[in-house]
């Protein structure tokens, strides 16, 4: 198992670098009037889908279920 740690770290770093290249760089280099696809993906994921509200509801339900079990 200890021999897999460098591979896991390298894979994580590789995915992170690719994500930076495909998301951050076009967002920094694009014109505000000409948005890239990555902007729209981030916008619709964060704003319109409301994951924060769902996450709070799930956390509240999990907390309530845990307190009932005590």
Helices and strands as residue ranges (DSSP letters): G 2-4, H 5-19, I 20-24, H 25-29, H 37-43, I 44-48, H 51-69
